[in-house]
Amino acid sequence: MAKGHRSQIKRERNAQKDTRPSAKLSYARVSVQKACYVLDAIRGKDVDTALAIVTYNPRYASEVIAKLLKSAIANAENNNGLHRENLYVEECYANKGPTMKRIRPRAQGRAYRIEKRMSHITIVLNEK
């Protein structure tokens, strides 16, 4: 257990908090594998290039990630006071979310399970 008063523990925890601008989307209806194809393409790129990549990418996940990237850029400009031309995508990753289980009727009274996967997508920006 941590020692000290509750306010002191909270103060120490807040001092370790990450100050980089970011955006997170929970329960996105796209699988982690499909989201990672798009995230791998934009990792390390500046935000204007990354936005151009996801805009012209034909995958469904790119629409979701484009919206999330715009949100992260707005967070950087409004909350942290950073300039858009200096920003780049430092981290982007997708973690596994819950899976919806559905039933598909098959021949001779059988039922196959269909798993509709979800993911939690995070984009972290930083200044050059």
DSSP file (Angstrom, degrees, kcal/mol; ACC not computed):
  #  RESIDUE AA STRUCTURE BP1 BP2  ACC     N-H-->O    O-->H-N    N-H-->O    O-->H-N    TCO  KAPPA ALPHA  PHI   PSI    X-CA   Y-CA   Z-CA
    1    1 A M              0   0    0      0, 0.0     2,-0.2     0, 0.0     0, 0.0   0.000 360.0 360.0 360.0 150.6    0.0    0.0    0.0
    2    2 A A        -     0   0    0      1,-0.0     2,-0.3     2,-0.0     7,-0.1  -0.499 360.0-133.6 -76.2 144.5    1.1    3.6   -0.6
    3    3 A K        +     0   0    0     -2,-0.2     2,-0.1     6,-0.0    -1,-0.0  -0.709  58.7  45.9 -98.8 152.0    2.1    5.6    2.3
    4    4 A G  S    S-     0   0    0     -2,-0.3     2,-0.1     4,-0.1    -2,-0.0  -0.428  91.6 -40.6 112.4 174.0    0.9    9.1    3.1
    5    5 A H     >  -     0   0    0     -2,-0.1     4,-2.2     1,-0.1     3,-0.3  -0.363  55.6-112.1 -74.1 154.9   -2.2   11.1    3.1
    6    6 A R  H  > S+     0   0    0      1,-0.2     4,-2.3     2,-0.2     5,-0.2   0.877 117.9  50.9 -56.6 -41.7   -4.8   10.6    0.3
    7    7 A S  H  > S+     0   0    0      1,-0.2     4,-2.2     2,-0.2    -1,-0.2   0.866 109.3  51.2 -66.8 -35.0   -4.2   14.1   -1.1
    8    8 A Q  H  > S+     0   0    0     -3,-0.3     4,-2.1     2,-0.2    -2,-0.2   0.894 109.5  50.0 -67.2 -39.6   -0.5   13.5   -1.2
    9    9 A I  H  X S+     0   0    0     -4,-2.2     4,-2.1     2,-0.2    -2,-0.2   0.916 111.9  48.0 -64.3 -43.3   -1.0   10.2   -3.1
   10   10 A K  H  X S+     0   0    0     -4,-2.3     4,-2.4     1,-0.2    -2,-0.2   0.891 109.6  53.1 -64.1 -40.0   -3.3   11.9   -5.6
   11   11 A R  H  X S+     0   0    0     -4,-2.2     4,-1.5     1,-0.2    -1,-0.2   0.903 110.8  46.7 -62.2 -42.2   -0.7   14.7   -6.1
   12   12 A E  H  X S+     0   0    0     -4,-2.1     4,-0.9     2,-0.2    -1,-0.2   0.886 111.9  50.8 -67.5 -38.9    2.0   12.2   -6.8
   13   13 A R  H  < S+     0   0    0     -4,-2.1     3,-0.5     1,-0.2    -2,-0.2   0.900 110.8  48.4 -65.8 -40.8   -0.2   10.3   -9.2
   14   14 A N  H >< S+     0   0    0     -4,-2.4     3,-1.0     1,-0.2    -1,-0.2   0.787 104.1  60.6 -70.4 -27.5   -1.1   13.5  -11.1
   15   15 A A  H 3< S+     0   0    0     -4,-1.5    -1,-0.2     1,-0.2    -2,-0.2   0.791 104.1  50.5 -68.9 -26.8    2.5   14.5  -11.3
   16   16 A Q  T 3< S+     0   0    0     -4,-0.9    -1,-0.2    -3,-0.5    -2,-0.2   0.449  85.1 124.6 -88.5  -0.6    3.3   11.3  -13.3
   17   17 A K    <   -     0   0    0     -3,-1.0     2,-0.3    -4,-0.2    -3,-0.1  -0.305  69.2-111.2 -66.9 141.9    0.4   11.9  -15.8
   18   18 A D        -     0   0    0      1,-0.1    -1,-0.1     2,-0.0    -2,-0.1  -0.575  26.0-168.1 -74.0 127.8    1.2   12.0  -19.5
   19   19 A T        +     0   0    0     -2,-0.3    -1,-0.1     2,-0.1    -2,-0.1   0.387  47.4 117.0-100.4   2.8    0.8   15.6  -20.9
   20   20 A R  S    S-     0   0    0      1,-0.1     2,-0.2   106,-0.0   106,-0.1  -0.459  75.3-105.6 -69.9 142.4    1.0   14.6  -24.6
   21   21 A P        +     0   0    0      0, 0.0   104,-2.9     0, 0.0     2,-0.3  -0.464  54.6 158.7 -69.4 138.6   -2.2   15.4  -26.5
   22   22 A S  E     -A  124   0A   0    102,-0.2     2,-0.3    -2,-0.2   102,-0.2  -0.944  31.3-149.3-151.6 169.9   -4.2   12.3  -27.4
   23   23 A A  E     -A  123   0A   0    100,-2.1   100,-2.6    -2,-0.3     2,-0.4  -0.987  12.3-163.3-145.3 142.5   -7.6   10.9  -28.3
   24   24 A K  E     -A  122   0A   0     -2,-0.3     2,-0.5    98,-0.2    98,-0.2  -0.990   6.1-162.7-131.8 135.5   -9.1    7.5  -27.5
   25   25 A L  E     -A  121   0A   0     96,-3.2    96,-2.5    -2,-0.4     3,-0.4  -0.973  14.0-160.4-116.4 119.2  -12.0    5.7  -29.0
   26   26 A S  E     +     0   0A   0     -2,-0.5    94,-0.2    94,-0.2    71,-0.0  -0.738  68.0  13.2 -98.8 148.5  -13.5    2.9  -27.0
   27   27 A Y  E    S+     0   0A   0     -2,-0.3     2,-0.3     1,-0.2    -1,-0.2   0.863  75.0 178.1  59.9  42.4  -15.7    0.1  -28.4
   28   28 A A  E     -A  119   0A   0     91,-2.8     2,-2.0    -3,-0.4    91,-1.9  -0.602  34.5-126.2 -73.0 134.3  -15.0    0.8  -32.1
   29   29 A R  S    S+     0   0    0     -2,-0.3     2,-0.3    89,-0.2    89,-0.2  -0.315  80.3  92.1 -83.4  57.2  -16.8   -1.8  -34.2
   30   30 A V  S    S-     0   0    0     -2,-2.0    -2,-0.1    89,-0.1    -3,-0.0  -0.987  80.0-108.4-144.7 143.3  -13.7   -2.8  -36.1
   31   31 A S     >  -     0   0    0     -2,-0.3     4,-2.1     1,-0.1     5,-0.2  -0.296  26.2-117.3 -72.7 159.2  -11.3   -5.6  -35.2
   32   32 A V  H  > S+     0   0    0     86,-0.3     4,-2.2     1,-0.2     5,-0.1   0.890 113.3  54.2 -62.3 -41.4   -7.8   -4.9  -33.9
   33   33 A Q  H  > S+     0   0    0      1,-0.2     4,-1.0     2,-0.2    -1,-0.2   0.913 110.6  45.2 -62.1 -43.2   -6.1   -6.6  -36.9
   34   34 A K  H  > S+     0   0    0      1,-0.2     4,-0.8     2,-0.2     3,-0.2   0.858 113.2  50.1 -70.8 -35.3   -8.1   -4.4  -39.4
   35   35 A A  H  X S+     0   0    0     -4,-2.1     4,-2.3     1,-0.2     3,-0.4   0.858 104.1  59.7 -69.0 -34.5   -7.4   -1.2  -37.4
   36   36 A C  H  X S+     0   0    0     -4,-2.2     4,-2.5     1,-0.2    -1,-0.2   0.786  93.9  64.2 -68.2 -27.3   -3.7   -2.0  -37.2
   37   37 A Y  H  X S+     0   0    0     -4,-1.0     4,-0.7    -3,-0.2    -1,-0.2   0.922 111.5  36.9 -59.3 -42.5   -3.3   -2.0  -41.0
   38   38 A V  H  X S+     0   0    0     -4,-0.8     4,-1.0    -3,-0.4     3,-0.5   0.897 115.4  53.5 -77.0 -41.5   -4.3    1.7  -41.0
   39   39 A L  H  X S+     0   0    0     -4,-2.3     4,-1.3     1,-0.2     3,-0.5   0.868 104.9  55.1 -63.6 -36.7   -2.5    2.6  -37.8
   40   40 A D  H  < S+     0   0    0     -4,-2.5    -1,-0.2     1,-0.2    -2,-0.2   0.819 104.1  56.2 -65.0 -29.1    0.8    1.2  -39.1
   41   41 A A  H  < S+     0   0    0     -4,-0.7    -1,-0.2    -3,-0.5    -2,-0.2   0.790 114.3  36.7 -73.4 -27.2    0.6    3.4  -42.1
   42   42 A I  H >< S+     0   0    0     -4,-1.0     3,-1.8    -3,-0.5    47,-0.3   0.555  83.1 119.9-103.8  -8.5    0.3    6.7  -40.1
   43   43 A R  T 3< S+     0   0    0     -4,-1.3    47,-0.1     1,-0.3     3,-0.1  -0.380  86.4   7.7 -62.8 126.9    2.7    5.9  -37.2
   44   44 A G  T 3  S+     0   0    0     45,-2.1    -1,-0.3     1,-0.3     2,-0.1   0.330 101.2 121.4  87.6  -7.0    5.6    8.4  -37.1
   45   45 A K  S <  S-     0   0    0     -3,-1.8    44,-3.0     1,-0.1    -1,-0.3  -0.488  71.1-101.2 -86.5 157.7    4.1   10.7  -39.8
   46   46 A D  B  >  -B   88   0A   0     42,-0.3     4,-2.6    -2,-0.1    42,-0.3  -0.419  40.6-106.6 -72.7 160.1    3.3   14.4  -39.4
   47   47 A V  H  > S+     0   0    0     40,-1.5     4,-2.4    37,-0.3     5,-0.2   0.817 116.2  52.3 -65.7 -33.6   -0.4   15.0  -38.9
   48   48 A D  H  > S+     0   0    0     39,-0.3     4,-1.8     2,-0.2    -1,-0.2   0.916 113.4  44.3 -68.8 -41.0   -1.2   16.5  -42.3
   49   49 A T  H  > S+     0   0    0     -3,-0.2     4,-2.3     2,-0.2    -2,-0.2   0.915 114.1  50.5 -65.6 -43.1    0.4   13.5  -44.1
   50   50 A A  H  X S+     0   0    0     -4,-2.6     4,-2.3     1,-0.2     5,-0.2   0.894 109.6  50.5 -62.8 -40.4   -1.3   11.1  -41.7
   51   51 A L  H  X S+     0   0    0     -4,-2.4     4,-1.7    -5,-0.2    -1,-0.2   0.883 110.3  50.0 -65.8 -37.8   -4.7   12.8  -42.4
   52   52 A A  H  X S+     0   0    0     -4,-1.8     4,-1.6     2,-0.2    -2,-0.2   0.888 109.7  51.7 -66.4 -38.9   -4.1   12.5  -46.2
   53   53 A I  H  < S+     0   0    0     -4,-2.3     4,-0.3     1,-0.2    -2,-0.2   0.943 113.3  42.1 -63.5 -48.3   -3.3    8.8  -45.8
   54   54 A V  H  < S+     0   0    0     -4,-2.3     3,-0.5     1,-0.2    -1,-0.2   0.789 109.5  59.6 -73.4 -24.9   -6.4    7.9  -43.9
   55   55 A T  H  < S+     0   0    0     -4,-1.7    -1,-0.2     1,-0.2    -2,-0.2   0.904 114.3  34.8 -67.1 -39.9   -8.6   10.1  -46.1
   56   56 A Y  S  < S+     0   0    0     -4,-1.6    -1,-0.2    -5,-0.1    -2,-0.2   0.256  90.6 110.4-101.4  12.1   -7.7    8.2  -49.3
   57   57 A N        -     0   0    0     -3,-0.5     5,-0.1    -4,-0.3     6,-0.1  -0.758  61.6-146.7 -85.4 129.5   -7.4    4.7  -47.7
   58   58 A P        +     0   0    0      0, 0.0    -1,-0.1     0, 0.0    -4,-0.1   0.593  63.0 107.4 -76.4  -8.4  -10.3    2.5  -48.8
   59   59 A R  S >> S-     0   0    0      1,-0.1     4,-0.5   -25,-0.0     3,-0.5  -0.315  73.5-128.8 -71.6 152.7  -10.6    0.5  -45.6
   60   60 A Y  H >> S+     0   0    0      1,-0.2     3,-1.1     2,-0.2     4,-1.0   0.877 106.8  61.2 -65.8 -38.0  -13.5    1.1  -43.2
   61   61 A A  H 3> S+     0   0    0      1,-0.3     4,-2.4     2,-0.2    -1,-0.2   0.770  92.0  67.4 -62.3 -25.2  -11.2    1.5  -40.2
   62   62 A S  H <> S+     0   0    0     -3,-0.5     4,-2.2     1,-0.2    -1,-0.3   0.835  95.9  54.2 -68.0 -31.1   -9.6    4.6  -41.9
   63   63 A E  H <X S+     0   0    0     -3,-1.1     4,-1.7    -4,-0.5    -1,-0.2   0.926 111.7  44.7 -64.6 -44.1  -12.9    6.6  -41.6
   64   64 A V  H  X S+     0   0    0     -4,-1.0     4,-1.8     1,-0.2    -2,-0.2   0.907 115.2  47.3 -65.6 -43.0  -13.0    5.9  -37.8
   65   65 A I  H  X S+     0   0    0     -4,-2.4     4,-2.6     2,-0.2    -1,-0.2   0.830 107.4  57.0 -71.6 -32.3   -9.3    6.7  -37.4
   66   66 A A  H  X S+     0   0    0     -4,-2.2     4,-2.2     2,-0.2    -1,-0.2   0.927 108.5  46.7 -62.6 -44.2   -9.6    9.9  -39.5
   67   67 A K  H  X S+     0   0    0     -4,-1.7     4,-1.7     1,-0.2    -2,-0.2   0.896 113.7  48.5 -63.7 -40.4  -12.2   11.2  -37.1
   68   68 A L  H  X S+     0   0    0     -4,-1.8     4,-2.1     2,-0.2    -2,-0.2   0.879 109.9  51.8 -67.5 -38.7  -10.1   10.2  -34.1
   69   69 A L  H  X S+     0   0    0     -4,-2.6     4,-2.2     2,-0.2    -2,-0.2   0.901 108.3  51.1 -65.1 -41.7   -7.0   11.9  -35.6
   70   70 A K  H  X S+     0   0    0     -4,-2.2     4,-2.2     1,-0.2    -1,-0.2   0.881 109.6  51.3 -62.0 -37.6   -8.9   15.1  -36.1
   71   71 A S  H  X S+     0   0    0     -4,-1.7     4,-2.3     2,-0.2    -2,-0.2   0.903 109.1  49.6 -65.6 -41.5  -10.0   15.0  -32.5
   72   72 A A  H  X S+     0   0    0     -4,-2.1     4,-2.0     2,-0.2    -2,-0.2   0.885 110.7  50.4 -65.1 -38.5   -6.4   14.5  -31.3
   73   73 A I  H  X S+     0   0    0     -4,-2.2     4,-2.2     2,-0.2    -2,-0.2   0.917 110.7  48.9 -64.7 -43.2   -5.3   17.5  -33.4
   74   74 A A  H  X S+     0   0    0     -4,-2.2     4,-2.8     1,-0.2     5,-0.4   0.883 109.9  52.2 -64.2 -38.3   -8.1   19.6  -31.9
   75   75 A N  H  X>S+     0   0    0     -4,-2.3     4,-2.1     1,-0.2     5,-1.1   0.901 109.8  49.4 -62.7 -40.5   -7.1   18.5  -28.4
   76   76 A A  H  X5S+     0   0    0     -4,-2.0     6,-2.3     3,-0.2     4,-0.5   0.907 116.2  41.6 -65.6 -42.0   -3.5   19.5  -29.1
   77   77 A E  H  <5S+     0   0    0     -4,-2.2     4,-0.4     4,-0.2    -2,-0.2   0.926 125.4  31.9 -72.9 -45.2   -4.5   23.0  -30.4
   78   78 A N  H  <5S+     0   0    0     -4,-2.8    -3,-0.2    -5,-0.2    -2,-0.2   0.889 129.0  30.8 -84.5 -41.0   -7.2   23.8  -27.9
   79   79 A N  H  <5S+     0   0    0     -4,-2.1    -3,-0.2    -5,-0.4    -2,-0.1   0.845 132.4  27.5 -89.6 -35.6   -6.0   22.1  -24.7
   80   80 A N  S  <<S-     0   0    0     -5,-1.1    -3,-0.2    -4,-0.5    -4,-0.1   0.546  94.8-128.1-106.2  -9.0   -2.2   22.2  -25.0
   81   81 A G        +     0   0    0     -4,-0.4    -4,-0.2    -5,-0.3     2,-0.2   0.801  53.6 152.5  68.0  30.1   -1.8   25.3  -27.2
   82   82 A L        -     0   0    0     -6,-2.3     2,-0.4     1,-0.0    -1,-0.2  -0.567  46.2-114.2 -91.6 157.2    0.4   23.5  -29.8
   83   83 A H    >   -     0   0    0     -2,-0.2     3,-1.3     1,-0.1     4,-0.4  -0.746  15.6-134.2 -94.1 138.8    0.7   24.4  -33.4
   84   84 A R  G >  S+     0   0    0     -2,-0.4     3,-1.3     1,-0.3   -37,-0.3   0.835 101.5  59.9 -60.1 -37.8   -0.6   22.0  -36.0
   85   85 A E  G 3  S+     0   0    0      1,-0.3    -1,-0.3   -38,-0.1   -37,-0.1   0.691 104.9  50.7 -69.3 -16.2    2.4   22.2  -38.3
   86   86 A N  G <  S+     0   0    0     -3,-1.3    42,-2.4   -40,-0.1    -1,-0.3   0.465  91.0 102.4 -96.4  -2.3    4.7   20.9  -35.5
   87   87 A L  E <   + C   0 127A   0     -3,-1.3   -40,-1.5    -4,-0.4     2,-0.3  -0.536  41.6 172.1 -88.8 147.7    2.6   17.9  -34.6
   88   88 A Y  E     -BC  46 126A   0     38,-2.1    38,-1.8   -42,-0.3     2,-0.9  -0.965  42.6 -97.0-143.7 162.2    3.3   14.3  -35.6
   89   89 A V  E     + C   0 125A   0    -44,-3.0   -45,-2.1    -2,-0.3    36,-0.2  -0.695  42.1 171.5 -82.8 105.6    1.8   10.9  -34.6
   90   90 A E  E     +     0   0A   0     34,-1.6     2,-0.4    -2,-0.9    35,-0.2   0.926  65.8   9.4 -82.6 -47.1    4.1    9.6  -31.9
   91   91 A E  E     + C   0 124A   0     33,-2.1    33,-3.4   -48,-0.1     2,-0.3  -0.988  59.4 166.6-133.6 143.0    2.0    6.5  -30.8
   92   92 A C  E     + C   0 123A   0     -2,-0.4     2,-0.3    31,-0.2    31,-0.2  -0.900  15.3 152.9-152.8 130.0   -1.1    4.8  -32.2
   93   93 A Y  E     - C   0 122A   0     29,-2.1    29,-2.8    -2,-0.3     2,-0.4  -0.981  32.4-137.1-152.9 160.4   -2.3    1.4  -31.2
   94   94 A A  E     - C   0 121A   0     -2,-0.3     2,-0.3    27,-0.2    27,-0.2  -0.991  18.0-162.0-124.6 128.1   -5.5   -0.6  -31.0
   95   95 A N  E     - C   0 120A   0     25,-3.0    25,-2.7    -2,-0.4     2,-0.2  -0.764  32.3 -93.5-106.7 156.0   -6.3   -2.8  -28.0
   96   96 A K  E     - C   0 119A   0     -2,-0.3    23,-0.2    23,-0.2     3,-0.1  -0.456  42.7-171.6 -71.2 133.8   -8.8   -5.7  -27.9
   97   97 A G  E     -     0   0A   0     21,-2.4    21,-0.2     1,-0.2   -65,-0.1  -0.374  39.5 -56.9-107.2-168.9  -12.3   -4.8  -26.7
   98   98 A P  E     -     0   0A   0      0, 0.0    20,-0.8     0, 0.0     2,-0.5  -0.299  50.9-129.6 -69.8 159.1  -15.2   -7.0  -25.9
   99   99 A T  E     - C   0 117A   0     18,-0.2     2,-0.4    -3,-0.1    18,-0.2  -0.941   8.3-141.0-114.5 128.4  -16.6   -9.4  -28.5
  100  100 A M  E     - C   0 116A   0     16,-2.7    16,-3.1    -2,-0.5     2,-0.5  -0.743  19.1-146.1 -84.5 132.9  -20.3   -9.6  -29.4
  101  101 A K  E     + C   0 115A   0     -2,-0.4     2,-0.3    14,-0.2    14,-0.2  -0.884  21.1 176.8-105.4 127.2  -21.3  -13.2  -30.0
  102  102 A R  E     - C   0 114A   0     12,-3.0    12,-3.4    -2,-0.5     2,-0.4  -0.868  23.6-125.9-125.7 159.4  -24.0  -13.9  -32.6
  103  103 A I  E     - C   0 113A   0     -2,-0.3    10,-0.2    10,-0.2     8,-0.0  -0.887  13.9-162.9-111.1 136.3  -25.5  -17.2  -33.9
  104  104 A R  E     - C   0 112A   0      8,-3.3     8,-2.8    -2,-0.4     2,-0.1  -0.971  22.6-128.6-116.4 117.8  -25.6  -18.2  -37.6
  105  105 A P  E     - C   0 111A   0      0, 0.0     6,-0.2     0, 0.0     2,-0.2  -0.418  33.0-177.7 -65.8 139.3  -28.1  -21.0  -38.5
  106  106 A R    >   -     0   0    0      4,-2.6     3,-0.7     1,-0.2     4,-0.2  -0.680  33.7 -58.7-128.0-178.1  -26.5  -23.8  -40.5
  107  107 A A  G >  S+     0   0    0      1,-0.2     3,-1.4    -2,-0.2    -1,-0.2  -0.222 112.4  18.3 -66.5 152.6  -27.6  -27.0  -42.1
  108  108 A Q  G 3  S-     0   0    0      1,-0.3    -1,-0.2     2,-0.0     0, 0.0   0.809 131.9 -60.6  58.1  36.7  -29.3  -29.9  -40.1
  109  109 A G  G <  S+     0   0    0     -3,-0.7    -1,-0.3     1,-0.2    -2,-0.2   0.557  97.9 138.7  76.5   7.7  -30.2  -27.7  -37.1
  110  110 A R    <   -     0   0    0     -3,-1.4    -4,-2.6    -4,-0.2     2,-0.4  -0.376  39.8-149.1 -80.7 165.5  -26.6  -26.7  -36.2
  111  111 A A  E     - C   0 105A   0     -6,-0.2     2,-0.3    -2,-0.1    -8,-0.0  -0.988   3.5-156.1-137.7 127.1  -25.6  -23.2  -35.2
  112  112 A Y  E     - C   0 104A   0     -8,-2.8    -8,-3.3    -2,-0.4     2,-0.4  -0.769  20.9-122.8 -99.0 147.5  -22.2  -21.6  -35.9
  113  113 A R  E     - C   0 103A   0     -2,-0.3     2,-0.5   -10,-0.2   -10,-0.2  -0.748  19.0-160.7 -91.6 135.0  -21.0  -18.8  -33.7
  114  114 A I  E     - C   0 102A   0    -12,-3.4   -12,-3.0    -2,-0.4     2,-0.6  -0.961   7.3-152.4-111.8 131.0  -20.0  -15.4  -35.3
  115  115 A E  E     - C   0 101A   0     -2,-0.5     2,-0.8   -14,-0.2   -14,-0.2  -0.909   4.0-163.0-108.1 117.0  -17.8  -13.1  -33.3
  116  116 A K  E     - C   0 100A   0    -16,-3.1   -16,-2.7    -2,-0.6     2,-0.1  -0.860  22.4-150.6 -98.6 107.2  -18.1   -9.4  -33.9
  117  117 A R  E     - C   0  99A   0     -2,-0.8     2,-0.3   -18,-0.2   -18,-0.2  -0.449  12.3-163.3 -87.2 150.8  -15.0   -8.0  -32.5
  118  118 A M  E     -     0   0A   0    -20,-0.8   -21,-2.4   -21,-0.2     2,-0.3  -0.833   4.8-162.8-123.4 163.8  -14.5   -4.5  -31.0
  119  119 A S  E     -AC  28  96A   0    -91,-1.9   -91,-2.8    -2,-0.3     2,-0.6  -0.971  21.2-130.8-145.0 159.7  -11.3   -2.5  -30.3
  120  120 A H  E     - C   0  95A   0    -25,-2.7   -25,-3.0    -2,-0.3     2,-0.4  -0.967  30.2-160.6-110.7 115.3  -10.1    0.5  -28.3
  121  121 A I  E     -AC  25  94A   0    -96,-2.5   -96,-3.2    -2,-0.6     2,-0.4  -0.836   8.4-173.7-105.3 133.5   -8.1    2.8  -30.5
  122  122 A T  E     -AC  24  93A   0    -29,-2.8   -29,-2.1    -2,-0.4     2,-0.4  -0.983   7.8-170.6-128.4 136.0   -5.6    5.4  -29.1
  123  123 A I  E     -AC  23  92A   0   -100,-2.6  -100,-2.1    -2,-0.4     2,-0.5  -0.995   5.0-169.9-125.6 126.5   -3.7    8.1  -31.0
  124  124 A V  E     -AC  22  91A   0    -33,-3.4   -33,-2.1    -2,-0.4   -34,-1.6  -0.968   6.7-165.0-118.0 125.8   -1.0   10.1  -29.1
  125  125 A L  E     - C   0  89A   0   -104,-2.9     2,-0.3    -2,-0.5   -36,-0.2  -0.605   6.2-176.5-102.9 166.0    0.6   13.1  -30.8
  126  126 A N  E     - C   0  88A   0    -38,-1.8   -38,-2.1    -2,-0.2     2,-0.3  -0.969  28.0-102.8-154.3 166.1    3.7   15.1  -29.9
  127  127 A E  E       C   0  87A   0     -2,-0.3   -40,-0.2   -40,-0.2   -43,-0.1  -0.709 360.0 360.0 -94.7 144.4    5.6   18.1  -31.1
  128  128 A K              0   0    0    -42,-2.4    -1,-0.1    -2,-0.3   -41,-0.1   0.470 360.0 360.0 -72.4 360.0    8.7   18.0  -33.3
